[in-house]
Amino acid sequence: MITAPAWAGSIAQPANEFPLTALPILSGQVPPGLRGSLYRNGPGRLGRGGMSVGHWFDGDGAILAVHFGEAGAQATYRYVQTSGYLAESEAGELLYGNYGMKAPGAFWNQWLRSIKNVANTSVIALDDRLLALWEGGNPHAIDLHSLKTIGVDNLDGLEPTWGYSAHPKAGFADG
């Protein structure tokens, strides 16, 4: 008998995407001068076709954006439309191996498919785009407001084999 890991119950159902939506204030108030956006990224889909991913690190990335402005707070939620996400959406099943799982199918299939960039670890907001990060490959560029996926971003020259840290840190100069 296969049992689900303990973490699986808390995020078992994929969340539904939603367009830019005004958020009602349930208690208190949004501070009058609060302006800007909050972006959160994490694994939002943990399976397809009745099959679960091997680890929550393998879940497809989804981004929540909350924008604060004169009209109050608005939010939107979308999955990062990576090539792997789109292929699995079309197939209706998991196709790729990753951190905690092998690719489904015959043993030889493991070596024919690359791992899937799930773009689910963190985000960096730049002036003109949001970057959805994952440790195993280049970031995906996302529209700051609509969260529409623009595509893989090479940051003006980053080689695809180098990847990009999903946990960047600011360095300190000596002296």
N, C-alpha and C positions, 0 to 999 in steps of 0.2 A: 504494500500500500504506500503510495506517494503522498506525503503531506506537504502542505505549503509552508514556506519559511515564515517565521513569526512576523517579519516586517510586511509581508504581502497583504495582510488584512487591512492595513491602514490606507493603502493606495491601490487597492485591487481593481477598482472601476476607473476606466479612463474618464477624465473630465471632458465636458462638452465645450467646444470653442464658442466664443460669443463676440459679436462686433462691439465697437465702442458704445458703451452703455453708461448712462448717468447712474451714479451710486446714491441710493437714498441714505440719509443720515439717520441711523437708528437710535443713537444716543450722543449727546453732546453736540459739538460743532467742529467743522474744519476751521483751523485758525485762519483768520481773514487774509493774512499776507502770505500764506503758504502757496508757493508756485514751484512747479517742476514735475518730474516724473520719477516713479519708483518702478524698477524692473526686477522681476524674480524669475528664475529659471530652475527647472528640475525635471525629473522623469515624470511624464504625464501619461504614457501608455505603456503598460507592462505585459502586453500579450496581444495575440491575434489568432483568429481561427481556433479558439479553444486551447491554445498553447501559451504558457507563460514564459517570460524571459527567465534566464538563469539567476539573475541578480538585479537589484533595483538600479545599479549602475548602467544596465543595458536598456532601460526604458527610453522611449523616444522623448526628446526634449520638448517642453511646452513653456511658453512665456506668458506671464501675467504682467500687464502694464497698468499702473494707476497714475493718471495725470491729474494734477491739481492746478486749477486756474480760477478765474473770476466766476465761472459758472459752477464752481464746486469741484467735486471729484468725479472722474469718469474712468472706466476701466475697459480693457479688452483682454482676451485670452486666446492664444493660437498655438498650434503645434508648429515646430520648425519643420519646414517642408524640405528635408534633406532628400537626396536621391534614394537612399535606403527606405525612408519613411514612405515615399511615393510608390516605390516598387512593392513594398509590403501591403500598402493600401490597395493597390490594384490586384495583387494576388490573393488578398484576404487571409494571408498566413505569414508566419515568420519565415524569413529567407536567409538570414545572416547569423553567423556566430558572433560572439563578442566577449566581453570581460568574463562573464559567468556562464557561458554556454557555447556549445558547438553549433555549427549550422545544421539545420534539420536535413534529414535524408541520408543517403548512402555515405559510407566512410570517405570515399574519394571526393565527395562533394565539399568536404571540409577545406580542401586545398584549392578549389576552383573559385571560391567566393572570398572577397575581402571582408574584413569586419566592417560594421556599419558605424559611421560617424553619427552619433546620436544627439550631438549638440545640446547636452542636458546638464552641464555642470555649473556654469556661471555666465554672466553677461558683462560686457563693458559698453557703456554708452559713449559714443564719440559725437562730434558735432553734427555729422551727417548720416549716421547709421548706428545700429546696435549690433554688437558682435555676440553671437551665441557660441560659447566655448565648450570644448571637449578635449581631453588630454591626448587623444589619438590622431588628431588631424587638424587641418586648418579650420578657422572659425567660419560660421555662416553669417553673412550680413543680413540684417533685418531692418525694415522700415521702422523708424522710431515711434511713429504714431499708430499706424495700422497693424504693425507686427507682421506684415507680408514679408515672406522670405525672398530676398533678392538673389542669393546664391552664395556659393563658396567664395570666401574673400582671402586673397593671398597677401593682403596688407602691403601692396605695392612691391611684391617681389619675393615673399616667403615661399621657399620651395615646398611642394606638397609632402615630401618625405620628412621634412623637419618637424612639422607639427607646430603647435603653439600651446603654451601652458594655459590650462584652464584656471590656474591659481596664480596669476601674475602678482608680483610684489614690486613696490617702488624701491629702488636701491638708494644707498646713501654714499655720497662721494667721500673719499678719504680726505682728511686735511682740515 
